Amino acid sequence: MKKYLVTCDYNLEDLVIEEIKLKISEATEIKQFENFSHRVAFLVPNLDKEKNNAILQKIIALRSIHSIIELKGSFYLDNSTLETLKAKVMEIDLPELKTAKSFRASAQRYGTHNFTSMEMVKHIGHTVILRYQTPVSLTEYEYNLRVDVIGNFVFVGYQITDDTLAHRQGKYNKIERNFHHRAATKHTLAYHLLTLAGLKEGDSLLDCTCGGGTIVLEAASMLGNKIKILAGDMHLPALEGTKENLKLNNFDFVEVKELNARHLDETIQDYVEKNGKIDKIVCNLPFGIQSAKQVNMRGLYDQFLTSADKILSKNGKVVALTMRQGVFREVVFMIKKYKITKEYVTEAGGLYLHIFVLEKL
Ligand SMILES: C[S@@+](CC[C@H](N)C(=O)[O-])C[C@H]1O[C@@H](n2cnc3c(N)ncnc32)[C@H](O)[C@@H]1O
């Protein structure tokens, strides 16, 4: 068997496990890795080169993950010295390095140790060269040998991809963009929001605080023109940026409109008259960190949810990401138009964010 470790958004490991179950039929023993956050591990069969590669392509195409490591071994360090670490790493079988044209070493370290990550890279790299005579290349490497130390737990593997998966900048699920909103949502989170909304073919989707358009770009790349998509914002630079990003990806089926999330029934009335009510509203709401006090957020969330109720279809859903979870929850209870069916807490840029899934009452 081969064992893969994927990294993901904090506290959303269960949603990643669901995506793996859905898309990688060969995967077994899918679970949070050693109870560490941000990490999920699973096994797949070790078949011939072509079949292994086909499975790997499916893993790389997952939308909820940040990076992939093929795990080769793990152990606990009973003393925190570089010599012990080196010796234990070298006990792990790394047959690929015997025939590899080149390799590089990299390291991540969390906790207090008697060595730095740089020292780990240097010493482990040196030991591999002595043992396998594999040349080092920092740019053209065939294998990136990655050693992570978390407290006294160590795992070793080959890094297959880096964080480009979360930014949709690698070869797979690539999304072009020129305009980046300063509070842009991570694509992995956009995927989770859309999945939690149960977005499916035939649905209409609105992101009424679209910023640079991450959520609608993700939706368009998932379902294309099988869904009707409207992106809106009250700030013109955001609208122009979203249009530019959509154009770069040829997502010409997405409509972009100036609107006010406080008055959705008025500002997209013409759109609703023409296209019917909206099935899913998915958005990353402004948090008001720099611009507003909490009291203003209450007004915004109240007006947003009250006006959204008027343009949502009968079984419509609102999935919103916010840092102001207390205010948001109070408003939901106060206006009595929705029930909260799910709530998740995650983290981005050092901020704790809540995902709320609301259904119309
Ligand atoms: C957190 S950002 C959204 C980021 C976006 N999801 C992205 O990835 O780029 C919030 C956005 O809400 C917009 N906004 C704030 N108040 C609004 C309102 N009343 N109506 C519509 N948009 C609003 C801001 O202009 C900003 O672009």
The ligand as an SDF file (V2000), in Angstrom:
LIG
                    3D

 27 29  0  0  0  0  0  0  0  0999 V2000
  -14.3060   39.5950    2.7300 C   0  0  0  0  0  0  0  0  0  0  0  0
  -14.4770   40.4830    1.2680 S   0  0  0  0  0  0  0  0  0  0  0  0
  -14.8930   39.2510    0.0930 C   0  0  0  0  0  0  0  0  0  0  0  0
  -13.6780   38.5780   -0.4780 C   0  0  0  0  0  0  0  0  0  0  0  0
  -13.9790   37.6880   -1.6490 C   0  0  0  0  0  0  0  0  0  0  0  0
  -14.7390   36.5070   -1.2800 N   0  0  0  0  0  0  0  0  0  0  0  0
  -12.7030   37.3190   -2.3910 C   0  0  0  0  0  0  0  0  0  0  0  0
  -12.2650   36.1630   -2.3010 O   0  0  0  0  0  0  0  0  0  0  0  0
  -12.0760   38.1700   -2.9780 O   0  0  0  0  0  0  0  0  0  0  0  0
  -15.9790   41.3310    1.5080 C   0  0  0  0  0  0  0  0  0  0  0  0
  -16.4950   42.1570    0.3320 C   0  0  0  0  0  0  0  0  0  0  0  0
  -17.7620   42.6870    0.7190 O   0  0  0  0  0  0  0  0  0  0  0  0
  -17.9510   43.9030    0.0220 C   0  0  0  0  0  0  0  0  0  0  0  0
  -19.0490   44.6450    0.6950 N   0  0  0  0  0  0  0  0  0  0  0  0
  -19.0320   45.2860    1.8940 C   0  0  0  0  0  0  0  0  0  0  0  0
  -20.2650   45.7830    2.1680 N   0  0  0  0  0  0  0  0  0  0  0  0
  -21.0740   45.4390    1.1260 C   0  0  0  0  0  0  0  0  0  0  0  0
  -22.4520   45.6460    0.8250 C   0  0  0  0  0  0  0  0  0  0  0  0
  -23.2520   46.2950    1.6470 N   0  0  0  0  0  0  0  0  0  0  0  0
  -22.9180   45.1410   -0.3370 N   0  0  0  0  0  0  0  0  0  0  0  0
  -22.1280   44.4740   -1.1930 C   0  0  0  0  0  0  0  0  0  0  0  0
  -20.8120   44.2600   -0.9690 N   0  0  0  0  0  0  0  0  0  0  0  0
  -20.3000   44.7200    0.1780 C   0  0  0  0  0  0  0  0  0  0  0  0
  -16.5850   44.5530    0.0780 C   0  0  0  0  0  0  0  0  0  0  0  0
  -16.4570   45.4890   -0.9850 O   0  0  0  0  0  0  0  0  0  0  0  0
  -15.6500   43.3410   -0.0880 C   0  0  0  0  0  0  0  0  0  0  0  0
  -15.3050   43.2100   -1.4430 O   0  0  0  0  0  0  0  0  0  0  0  0
  1  2  1  0
  2  3  1  0
  2 10  1  0
  3  4  1  0
  4  5  1  0
  5  6  1  0
  5  7  1  0
  7  8  2  0
  7  9  1  0
 10 11  1  0
 11 12  1  0
 11 26  1  0
 12 13  1  0
 13 14  1  0
 13 24  1  0
 14 15  1  0
 14 23  1  0
 15 16  2  0
 16 17  1  0
 17 18  1  0
 17 23  2  0
 18 19  1  0
 18 20  2  0
 20 21  1  0
 21 22  2  0
 22 23  1  0
 24 25  1  0
 24 26  1  0
 26 27  1  0
M  CHG  2   2   1   9  -1
M  END
$$$$
